[in-house]
Amino acid sequence: MWTPYGRCFLLNSLQNNIRNSEHWLPTIIDRNDDTELKLVVNQSVRVDILNEEDLPNPTLPSVNFLSVLGKIKTIKFYTESMVNDPEIKGFPPEARDCYFPDEVSTRSLFKAHSFSACISDCTRIYQMERCNCSLYHFNPFNDKRFPDCDYDGYLCVEKLGLISSDIQMMKKHKDTMPSCECLPSCTEADLKNIYSYDELDVPGSATLTISISMSMWPAFQFRRQSLRNKLDIVVSLGGILGLFLGASILSVIEFIYYFTIRATNNLRINSRNGDR
């Protein structure tokens, strides 16, 4: 898949896959097992460890490394996950200050929301508005609304400093570019590199071996929860009415009943008595 970093192979990514599909690699780890992911490749590669909704982006911080042929690369990482209470989904994104991966903007060309995907979308839109084209690696699914830049287009993009989706560049042009408030994903975890080691393989080897593992179990877990939901508001309102007015929910229902249903019935009864 084309990403802001170039053409990449994405494993267990919501951008080109569906969770728990037949192509989704099971990654459940048992505490009693020394589980690791081992990759053997025949060319030098850069590997990024990302959240499932994220995209590789050279201008955003991530756990990544570059290794060359003839090496045995070992990397160990640590993660602190984010958990959301079920009622969080009912709040608007502006209130919770994040988007869930399935809340994809209509202007986005990606299949899941993430901060990196939003930055890429904003860069592509700005390229289109200023140069009437966009770089092909910002258009992963070849959307015809965003034609690829030719030579003149590349010169225009280069002149504006828009070759990469740089956050600092976007802040610099925030007065002239369209509204682009990129919120993070509600489910993104905090990933950290805790150990990296290169070991020389057989000289002249035509392969590169990469071992990735999570050697430490998470000691912390962040939780996003609502201080008040709709039920709490109803309960609080009932308490305030009961304290200051001596009223309750039943009193409100009786009040509505007295001036609607009962009033209507009384009019009908009086009308019948008048006819007699």
C-alpha positions in Angstrom: 0.0 0.0 0.0 1.2 3.5 -0.8 1.8 5.6 2.4 3.5 9.0 3.1 6.7 7.0 3.5 6.4 5.2 0.2 5.2 1.7 -0.7 5.0 -0.3 2.5 3.8 -3.8 3.5 1.3 -3.4 6.3 0.6 -6.3 8.7 -2.6 -6.2 10.8 -3.5 -2.8 9.7 -7.0 -1.4 9.5 -6.0 0.6 6.5 -5.9 -2.5 4.2 -7.4 -5.2 6.3 -10.3 -6.1 8.6 -9.7 -7.1 12.2 -10.2 -10.9 12.8 -10.5 -11.6 9.0 -8.8 -14.6 7.5 -5.8 -12.4 6.6 -5.4 -11.0 10.1 -2.4 -12.5 12.0 -3.4 -13.6 15.6 -1.2 -11.7 18.0 -2.5 -12.8 21.4 0.5 -13.3 23.7 0.6 -15.8 26.6 2.4 -14.7 29.7 4.1 -18.1 30.0 5.5 -18.1 26.5 8.5 -16.2 25.2 6.7 -15.2 22.0 8.4 -13.2 19.2 7.8 -12.3 15.7 10.6 -13.3 13.4 11.0 -11.8 9.9 13.6 -13.1 7.3 14.0 -10.8 4.3 16.3 -10.6 1.4 16.8 -6.8 1.2 17.5 -3.9 3.6 14.3 -2.7 5.2 12.9 -0.2 7.6 10.4 -1.6 10.1 7.8 0.6 12.0 5.8 -0.7 15.0 2.5 1.1 14.9 -1.0 1.1 16.2 -3.4 -0.8 13.9 -4.9 2.4 12.5 -1.7 4.3 12.0 0.4 4.9 8.9 4.2 5.0 8.5 5.1 8.7 8.4 8.8 9.9 8.4 7.9 13.1 10.2 6.0 11.6 13.1 7.6 9.8 16.1 7.3 6.0 16.1 9.2 2.9 17.1 11.2 2.1 14.0 14.6 0.9 12.8 16.5 0.5 9.6 18.7 -2.6 9.1 20.8 -4.0 6.3 21.6 -7.4 4.9 23.9 -9.7 6.9 22.6 -8.7 10.3 20.5 -10.2 13.0 18.3 -7.4 14.4 16.6 -7.8 17.8 14.1 -5.2 19.1 12.0 -5.3 22.2 9.2 -2.8 22.8 6.7 -1.8 25.5 3.1 -0.6 25.2 0.6 1.2 27.3 -2.9 0.8 26.0 -5.9 3.0 26.0 -9.3 1.7 27.0 -12.6 3.5 26.4 -15.8 3.1 28.4 -18.8 2.1 26.2 -20.6 5.4 26.7 -17.7 7.4 25.4 -18.8 6.6 21.8 -22.0 8.6 22.4 -20.1 11.8 23.0 -19.2 14.1 20.1 -15.5 14.0 19.1 -15.0 17.6 20.3 -16.0 16.6 23.8 -13.8 13.5 24.0 -11.0 15.1 22.0 -10.5 12.1 19.7 -12.0 10.0 16.9 -12.5 6.3 16.9 -10.9 4.4 13.9 -14.3 3.9 12.2 -15.2 7.6 12.3 -13.5 8.4 9.0 -14.0 11.9 7.7 -15.7 12.3 4.3 -12.6 14.1 2.9 -10.3 11.2 3.9 -9.0 8.6 1.4 -8.0 6.2 4.1 -10.1 3.4 5.7 -9.5 4.2 9.3 -9.0 7.4 11.2 -5.6 8.1 12.9 -3.6 11.2 13.5 -1.1 10.2 10.8 -3.9 9.5 8.3 -5.4 12.9 9.1 -2.1 14.7 8.6 -1.7 12.9 5.2 -5.1 13.9 4.1 -4.5 17.6 5.0 -1.2 17.6 3.1 -2.9 16.1 0.0 -5.8 18.6 0.1 -3.3 21.5 0.5 -1.2 20.2 -2.4 -4.4 20.0 -4.5 -5.5 23.6 -3.6 -2.1 25.2 -4.2 -0.7 23.1 -7.1 -3.8 21.5 -8.6 -2.3 18.0 -8.1 -1.1 15.7 -5.4 1.8 13.3 -4.9 0.9 9.8 -5.8 1.9 8.3 -2.4 -0.7 10.5 -0.7 -3.4 8.9 -2.9 -3.2 5.2 -1.9 -6.4 4.1 -3.8 -5.9 6.2 -6.9 -8.9 8.5 -6.3 -9.5 10.4 -9.6 -10.4 13.6 -7.8 -6.7 14.0 -7.0 -4.6 13.7 -10.2 -0.9 12.9 -9.8 1.6 15.7 -10.2 3.6 16.0 -13.3 7.1 17.6 -13.4 5.6 21.1 -13.1 3.5 19.9 -10.2 6.5 18.5 -8.4 8.3 21.8 -8.8 5.2 23.6 -7.3 5.0 21.2 -4.4 8.7 21.4 -3.7 8.6 25.2 -3.7 5.9 25.2 -1.1 7.7 22.6 1.1 4.9 20.1 0.8 6.8 17.0 -0.3 6.3 15.4 3.1 3.4 15.8 5.6 5.3 17.8 8.1 3.4 19.1 11.1 5.6 22.1 11.5 5.0 23.0 7.9 1.2 22.8 8.5 1.5 25.1 11.4 3.4 27.5 9.3 0.6 27.6 6.6 -2.3 27.3 9.0 -3.6 30.7 8.0 -3.8 29.9 4.3 -4.6 26.2 4.3 -8.1 24.7 4.9 -9.3 23.9 8.4 -7.4 20.8 9.5 -7.9 20.0 13.1 -6.4 16.6 13.4 -7.4 14.8 16.6 -5.7 11.5 17.7 -7.3 8.1 17.7 -9.3 7.1 20.8 -7.7 3.7 20.8 -4.1 4.5 20.1 -1.6 3.0 22.5 1.7 4.5 23.6 4.6 2.4 22.1 8.2 2.7 23.3 11.4 1.1 22.2 13.2 -0.4 25.2 16.0 -2.5 23.6 17.6 -2.7 20.2 20.6 -4.8 19.2 22.5 -5.6 16.0 24.4 -8.8 15.7 26.6 -9.6 12.7 25.4 -12.6 10.7 27.5 -14.6 8.3 29.6 -12.1 6.2 28.2 -11.8 2.7 24.8 -13.2 3.8 21.9 -12.4 1.4 19.3 -12.3 4.2 18.4 -10.1 7.1 16.8 -11.6 10.3 14.6 -9.4 12.5 13.2 -10.5 15.8 10.5 -8.4 17.5 9.0 -9.1 20.9 7.3 -7.4 23.9 9.6 -8.4 26.7 7.7 -6.5 29.4 4.0 -6.8 30.2 2.2 -3.5 30.4 2.3 -2.1 33.9 -0.2 0.8 33.2 -3.4 1.1 31.2 -5.0 4.4 30.4 -8.8 4.7 30.6 -11.0 7.3 29.0 -14.3 7.6 30.9 -17.2 10.0 31.1 -17.7 12.0 34.3 -21.4 12.3 33.6 -23.6 10.4 31.1 -27.2 11.0 30.2 -28.6 8.9 33.1 -26.4 10.9 35.5 -27.9 14.2 34.2 -31.4 12.9 34.7 -30.6 11.8 38.2 -28.9 15.1 39.1 -31.8 17.1 37.6 -34.3 15.1 39.7 -32.2 15.7 42.8 -32.1 19.4 42.2 -35.9 19.6 41.6 -36.5 17.6 44.8 -34.2 19.7 46.9 -35.4 23.2 45.9 -39.0 22.6 44.6 -40.0 19.4 46.5 -40.6 17.9 43.1 -39.6 14.6 41.5 -39.9 12.9 38.2 -43.4 11.6 39.3 -44.4 15.2 40.1 -43.4 16.3 36.6 -45.3 13.4 35.0 -48.4 14.3 37.2 -48.1 17.9 36.2 -48.0 17.0 32.5 -50.9 14.5 33.0 -53.0 17.1 34.8 -52.8 19.7 32.0 -53.1 17.3 29.0 -54.8 14.0 29.4 -56.9 14.9 32.4 -57.9 18.3 31.0 -59.0 16.6 27.7 -61.1 14.0 29.6 -62.7 16.8 31.6 -63.7 18.7 28.5 -65.2 15.5 27.0 -67.2 14.8 30.1 -68.5 18.3 30.3 -69.4 18.2 26.6 -71.4 15.0 27.1 -73.2 16.4 30.2 -74.1 19.5 28.2 -75.6 17.5 25.4 -77.9 15.6 27.9 
